[in-house]
């Protein structure tokens, strides 16, 4: 059984590889702006389902494949925060986030290519942000790192120093919850350890 990752995220790919799984990467190209006005956790799950579904029907997906779609959304004060995509927005976000706590929701959708069977769920991790200075925010945003990641931060990169603590799964904040994903694999009747050391055929 081959895992197909429907995501361009290098952090998700690195997390899976560190867990012994080397997936085929096929980027979904889904327009993330087509979903709006949903609760943050539901938004993350529906985006994951969209990405998974877009890739699962492609002809270049191996017949014996599990297709994984993921999407992360930071919930802060009840609002869903995705990728800021501009320095101005990233700076404004960090001024709101510093010294506060948010919840990082990552939707996971796993689809068996041969049958179309689906298992899906959302993992949520509380993130406590440090009270960083304006100078630190400006320097961080200038690196470009926070512009294209959910919530304008990473925990496995330069932004890690600005996260004081978390409550929940660390890997979920990186972009894919390994315990949750294992549960989805088992739910579809497959072996998690059977995915170990899979060789990419991309």
KAKA-V132715 format. One line per field, one symbol per residue. ss: DSSP state (H for helix, E for strand, - for the rest). Layout:
# KAKA-V132715
ss=???
This chain:
# KAKA-V132715
ss=-EEEE----HHHHHHHHH--E--EE------HHH-----HHHHHHHHHHHHHHHHH--------EEEEEEEEEEEE--EEE-E---HHHHHHHHHHH---EEEEEEEEEEEE-----EEEEEEEEEEEE----HHHHHHHHH--HHHH-E-------HHHHHEEEEE--HHHHH---HHHHHHHHHH-----HHH--E----
